[in-house]
Amino acid sequence: MARLNKLSIAGFRSVKDQICIDFPDKMPVVLVGENNAGKSNIVRALDLILGEMWPGSHRPDDHEFWDRSSANGKIEIRAEVEGLPSDKYGNAVKGFRWVYDEDAEEKPEFGPIGAGKYVNNEIREQCTCVVIGADRRLSYQLSYSTKWTLLSKLMRKFHRHLVQDEARVKRLKSSFEDIKQTFNEVSEFAGFESELKKQFADMFGGMSYGLHVDFSAYDPSNYFHSLRVHPEEAGVVRTFEELGTGQEQLLALAFAHAYAKAFFGGIVLVVEEPEAHLHPLAQQWLAGRIRQMAADGLQIILTTHSPAFVNILNLEGLILVSKRDGATATKQLTRKRLSEFCIEQGADYARTRPETVLPFYAGSATPEILAGLFAKKIVLVEGATESLSLPIYLRKVKLDVTKEGIAIIPVMGKGNLAKWWRFFTAYDIPTFVTFDNDSTDDTVATKRKDALKTLGFGDSEARRLTASDDWLIADSMCIFGKDFEATMRRSFAKYADLETEARHSTGDSKPLTARFVAQRLTPLKRDSGWEAFQELAKKLRDLSCAEEDEIPF
């Protein structure tokens, strides 16, 4: 069984320096990250080397070079594949390599990884890539438009297995002769065939080459080429045009899964934006089905903007794609590396050792938390009160967090602040921490001190900060005094009055009350709170990766 193990890309489109993606066994590879980070360019590179086009005939356009200029030189794409047959000289083929060097002024170089110089299409077809793009061209993939469509590939495999048994071919030809006799019982068909032969004889009879028509010339052993795939609903055959786009996608996945099962792999299915055209519950259901199919042997790659397709238990297949200095970069962790990072950052060993670290994170993951993987920066807050109100305050001091790609994420309590800071920082996402000094669920400040020590504050500084009852804003964190609401009341003259008004319309919900008040406060008033939020906004604009930060004050 041929299986893709690793993809390496350099100099291609938004990829400058080499990036490498490993393909773990029995789980989907999920490409996540902000828009325009380069996820689709990774798919294009994979499609170039394993897709329907013969790589050796592709001369790249300028936009396919790094920074859209062929002057930047060399493109190299490598796909390491296990389970490939040897070439005709007995050389082991370990994958495929495509290189184009503009300076060499030659055609692209396409060949095997390992010994030997050439690779034929028969070997390359042992591991092929099928891309179901965001436009969902399923009718194309399930047609015979080219020999590279999913249906064409499948039928060629069927045919090769069919003709290995000569007796089976003879039986099929005999059956086909019986079918033709049935056709000829239809007088219109017999008349059409006779008239068509007469017209061909009149037109081409005087030419030096012979041309005639004979329906019996069809090779019945290749009957697979006449098979078509049609969806069915309630026992009635439908056309693809009648299907919803979401249904087409499910059909494509089912088709690829059956293909992989029948031929023991050999196919890499790429689905771009599987969440498109599916409602949230359907996304969750599809994500579960995709994980099951991957566990069953189908190699699946997803590009997604939906946390529904992120499963921390499958962390080794999770690829964060981002832009660094204008170029695409990737971050892929193993459970061992995540464990090491967490322990380096002060986490409890028992909870974050390699055997326990993934269940430890998966147990408290929520869609809101996992959405941080699609952000440029992250602000961790204790709960819904801050997550609902902070974006409003920040927008009123000219920082639109949604526009800037800053996710404000509630982690459900102080005890989870350090935990999720470690997770997102392990993926190099700049992460900011906020909390208040309410000690209701943290009487001896253990949880707050854990967060502060993780951010780099020493013991004495952590004790001082957790005893403060006023605003404290630093490069990496913000403390909202002794209590968020109490601090807001001191910072805004009309806050208490607006709280009373809010309770008449929102009830006793603290988060909804906080949002109501934030919406009605005006930044034109000379309240000290606006100066504090302006400072907080500046810290968030300046926020960078944790290793570059310095302890403030």
N, C-alpha and C positions, 0 to 999 in steps of 0.2 A: 504494500500500500504506500503510495507516494504521499508525502506530507510536508507542507511548508514549515520550516523551522525558524527562519530568520530573514528579515528584509533589511537591506542597507541601502541608503540613498545619499548621494552627495552631488551638489551643483545643479540640482533639478528644481526649476521653478522657485518656490520660496525657501527651498532647502539649500543652505550655503555649505556649511561643514557637515560631515557625515553624521547621519542619525541612524540608529539601529533599533529595530523592533523585534523582540523575541515572541514566538507563538507558542504559548504553553499548551499542553495536551488537555483535551476534554473540557475546554472552556472557551467562550467567545473572546475575541480581541475587540475591545471597545475604545474607540478614539474619542476623547472628550476635550473640551477646552472652549475658549471664547471664539466668537466669529472671526473669520479671516486669519486664523492661526496657521492654517496649512493642512488641515485634515484631508480635504479633497485632493490636494497635491500628492499626499502619500498614496491615496487610492489610485490616482493617475499613474504614478510610478509602478505600482503593482500591476495595474492593467497593461502597462506597456510591455513588461517583461513576461507576464503569464496570460495576458488576455488574448483577444481574437486576432490581433494584428501580428504578423511575423516581425519580431523586433529588429532583425537585421536590415529590414527595408525602410525603417523609420528614420528619416533625417529631421532632427528637431528644428522647430521654428525658434525665432529669437525669444519669444515669451516663455519657452521651456528651459531656458538657461537661467541660472541664478541672477536676480535683479534684471531680468528681461533683456539680457544682452549676451550675444555669443562671444563677445570680447572677454567674458569671464571664464572662458576656457572649457573645462572638462566636466562631463556628466558621467556618473557611474551609478548603476543600479545592480544590486546583487540579490538573488533569491536563493537561499540555501534550502535544499529539499532533500529529505531522506526517503529511501525506498525506490529510487530511480533505477532502471536497468542500466547495464553497462553499454557502451557504444559498440559498434561493429568490430572494433579492434580490441575489445575486452577491457577498455579503460573504465574505471568507476566514475560515474557522473554524480556529483554531489550538489548540483544545482546549476543555475544559469547566471551569466554575467553579461550586462550590456554596457558598453562604453562608447561615448562619442567625445572626441577631442577635436575641437575646432582648429587648433593649431596644426594638427596632422593633416588636415584637408583630405581626409579619407572618409569612406562610408562608415557607418556605425559598426563596431565590433561586437558580435554576439556569439557567445560560445559557452562551453561548460565550465563549471567550477570543478577543479580536480585535473586529472591527467587528460590529455587529448586536446584537440583544437576546435573540433566541430561538433555540433549537436544537430540531430535531425528532428523533424516535426513529430515523429512517432514518440520519441523520448519526451519532448516538451509537452505533448498531450497527456502524459501521465499525471501531470499536476497543472490544471488550468484554472484561470480566474474568470468568474462571471460577476459582472457588476450590475446590480439593480440600482440605477441612479435615482436621484430625487424626482426625475420625471416619470419613473415607473414604466419603462418601455417593456412591459411584460409580453405584449403581443409580438414584439420583435424576438424576444428570447425564446418564445414557444412557437417559432415559425422556422421555415427553411430559407430565410432570406439570405443567409450566408452559411458556409460550412462551420462557422465559429459560434453560432447560436447554441444555447443550452440544449434545445431539442435536436439539432443536427449532431452535436457531439454524442448525445445519448444514443441516437439511432445508428451512428457509425459503430459504436461499441456493440449494440445489439446485433448488427449485421456481421461483424467479425466473429461473434460467438455462434451465430446461426450457421454460417458456411463451413464451420469446422467439422460439421457432420454431413457427409455427402448424402447419406440415406435420407436425412431430414430434408435436404434441398430437393431431392427427387420427389419426395412425397408432396412437397409444397408445389412444385411445378405441375404435378399431376392434378392436384386440387385446383390450380389456377386454370388448367385446360377445361375442367368441368365448369368453372365460373364463366369462362368465355362462351361456352356453349349456351349457358343461361342468358348471357348478354344478347347473343344472336337470335334468341327467341323473341326479342323485342324488334319488331319489323322496322321501326324508325332507326334503331341503332344499326341494324344490318344494312339498311338503305344508306345511312350516312357513311358508313365505312366503305361501301361499294362506290358511292359517288366521290368520296375523297380520294380513293385510289385512282379512279378514272381521271379526275382533275390533275392529280400529280403526274400521271402518265402522259397526259396531253402537254403539260407545261415543261416537263423535264426529259421527256423521251428522247429528244434530239441532241441532248447535251452529252459531252464526253464522260461526265461522271454520272453515276446513277443516284437517284434520290426517290425513295418511295416511302409510303407509310404502311405500317403493319402493327396493329395493336398487340399481336402475339409476340412482337419483338421485345416487349417489356420483360425484364428479368424478374420473375416472381420471387427469387431468392432475396431480392432487395426490397421486398414489400414494405419494410419498415419506413421507407421514404414517403409512403402514402398515408402513414398514420398522422393523425392530428390530435391535439389536446383541446378539449372543450370543457368548460366548467358546467356543472349541473346543479340545479336547485329544485328541490321537491320532485325529482325524477324528470325534470325538463331541461334539455340542453340549452345553455345560454351562450351568448357571444361575449367576448372580452369587453365590448363596449357597454354591456349591461352591468358589468361589475363595478362596484365602488373601488377607488384606488386602494383603500385599505385591504379589501378582499383580494385584489390582484397580488398584493405583497405577500399575503398569507399563502396564496397558491404557489408563488415563486419559491418560498421557503420549503413548502411541502415537496415540491418537485425536486429541488436540490437535495433535500434530505433523503428522499427515495433513491436518487442517483447515487449518493455517497454510500448508502446501505447496500445497494445492488452491486456496486463495483469496488467496495472496500476503500472508499475515499477517492483521492485524486482530483478533488474539486475544492476550490476556495470561493465561497460565496460572499460577496461584499454587498451590504445593504446600506445605502446612504439615507440617513434620517428616517429610521424605521417608525418614529413617532408621527411622521407626517400623515395626515388624514385619519388619525385614530384618536378617539376620545381617551381621557386619562385612564379609565378602567381597562380599556382595550390595550393600551400601552403596557400596563402592568401584566396583563395576561400574556401578551406577545413576548415580553421580556422573559417570563418564565418558560415559555415554549422554546425560545431561542437557547436558553441555558440547557434545557433538556436535550435539544438536538445536538448541541455542541458536545455534551457529555456522551452522546450516542455516536460520536465520530465525525460529525460534519464540521469542517473548518469554516467559521463565520467571522467576518469582520464588520463591525458597525461603526458608522460615524453618527454621533448623536448630540443633541442639545437637551435631552431629557434625562433627569435623574432616575426615571423609571428603569433605565437600562444599565444602571450602575449597581453592582452588587459587590460589596467589600469582600465577601467570601471568595470571589473570583478576582481578587486584587491583582494577581500576577498577569492577568489579561487586560488590565486597565492602563491605558496610555494617555497621559496628559500632554496635549499638544498646545504649545504657546509660541509667542514671538519674543525673541531675545535679540536686541539690537537690529530689529527688522527682519530677522531670519527665523525660520521654523526650528523649534527645538522640541524634544520629547523627553518625558520623564516616566520611567517604568520601574516600579518597585517590586521586590520580592517580599514575602512575609519576613524573611530573615533580615533584609535591609531595613524594613520598617521597624522591626523589633529593636535592632541595634540603635537606630536613630532615637526612638522613644526612650530607651534606657540611657543613652547619652544625654538626653534632655531631662533626666531626673524622674522618669516614670517608674512605677512599681514593677519590679522584675516579674513577679508571679503573674501579673495581669498581661504583661506585654512581651513575654518570651515568645519565640517563634511559634510554639504550639497553641498559644492562647491569644495572640495579638489580634488576629482577624475576627474571631468571635467577640472579643472585647469591644472592637469598634462596630461590628455589624449589629450588635445588640442594642446600641443607642443611636444608630443612624436613622435619619428621617429624610424625606425628600427635600425639605428645606436645607438641611445640613449638606446633603450631597450636591445640591445646586451650587455650592461654593466651588466645585471643580470647574465650573463654567465662567468663573469670575476672574477679573484682573487683580482685585484685591478683596480682602475679607475683613469684616468687623464682626467679632464674636460678642454676643450679648447674652444676658442670662435668660431672658424669656420674651414673651410677646409684647409686654409693655414697651420695652426699648425697641424691638424690631418694628413695631407699628408707628412709634412716634419719632424716632431719630431721623428717618429719611425726610420727614416733614420739616423738622428744625434745620437740618443741613441744607435742604433746598431753599429755605428762606434766607440762608447766609451764602447763597450762590454756589452750593455744591449739590448738583443733581447726581445722586449716587447711582441711579439706574443708567443714566447717560454715560457716566464714567466707568461703568462695569464694576462697581463696588457692591458686594453682596453683604447685607446685614443679616446675620444668621443667629437665631435663638437656639441655644444648646441645652435648654431645659435645666438650668441650675448652675451655681458656681462651681460645683464639682466637675463639670464637664469642660470648663474653659481651657485648662491646661491640656487636657486630653485632645481636644480638637485643634488647638494651636499646634501641637506636635504633628498631627496628621497632615494638616494643610501646609505647614512649613516643610515637612518632608517632601512635598511636591513643589517646593520653592514658590508657593503663592504667598505674597506679602500679607501678613495676618496681624490684625490689631485686636486688643482685648479690652472690654469694658465690663465694669461691675460696680455695685455699691457696697458699702460696709455694713449693710444690714446683717446682723449676726444670728437671725432666727434659725437658719439651718446650718450655721457655721460658727458655733459659739466660741471656739478657740481659734478661729481664723485659719484653720488648716487648709481649707480649699482655696482661700484667697492667697495665702502664702505660697501654696503650690504653684498657682498661676504666676505670681510675681517672681518666684525663683526660676521658673521655666523661662521667663523673659529676661533673666540675667540679673535680677536684683538680689543683693545679699540679705542675710538674715536680719541684721539690724535695720536696714532700709525697709524690708518687708514688714517688720513690726511697726515701724513708724507710719507707713502708708496705710496699713489696715486699721490704725487707730484714728485716722483722720475723719473729720465730719464735714469736710468742705471739698469742693471740686479739686481734682488733681489731674492734670493733663500732661502726658509725656509723649515721647516719640512712638512708643509701642503700646501704650495703654492709657485708659481714662477711668478714674474713679469718680462716681457720682455722689460723693459725700457719704453721710451715714445712711441715707435712704434716698432713692431716686425721686420720689414724689416730694419729700420734704425739701430736698435741694432745689427742685423746680419751683416750689412755693416761695422759697427765699430769693430765687433769682428772677422771678417774674411777678410784678405787683398784682396782676389780675388772675393769676393761676388759681388761687383758692376759689374765687367767685365762679370762674369757668368750670371748675370741678363740680360745684354744686349744680350749675346749669346742666352739665353733662349727665348727671345721675338721673335727671328727669327724662332723658331720651335714651340713654344707654344702659340704665340700670346700675348694678353694683360691680360691673366688670372693670377691673383696673386697667387692662390693656385698652379697652374701648374708650374709657374715660381719658386716658393719656393721649390717645390719638385725637379725640374731640378737642381737647384743650390746645394741642399743638397746631391743629388746623385753624384755630381762631385767634391765637396770639399774633400780634403784628410786629414785625422787626423794626418798625419806625419808633417804637417806644424806647426810652433810655433805660432798659432793664439790663442788669449785669449779665444775665443769661445769654444774651446775644453775643457779647464779647467772648464768653466761654465757648459758645458753639462756633464762632469764627476761628478761634484757636484750634478747636478740634478739627474743623474742616481743613485747616492748613496742615495739621499733622497727617491727615488721611491723604491729602494730595502728595505729600512728601514721602509717604510710606514706601519703603523698599523691602527687599528680602531681609529676613531676620539677621543673617550673618553680617549684613552691612550696617545694621543699626548700632547706635551707641546708647548707653544708659543716659537719660537726660538729667536735668537739674544741675 
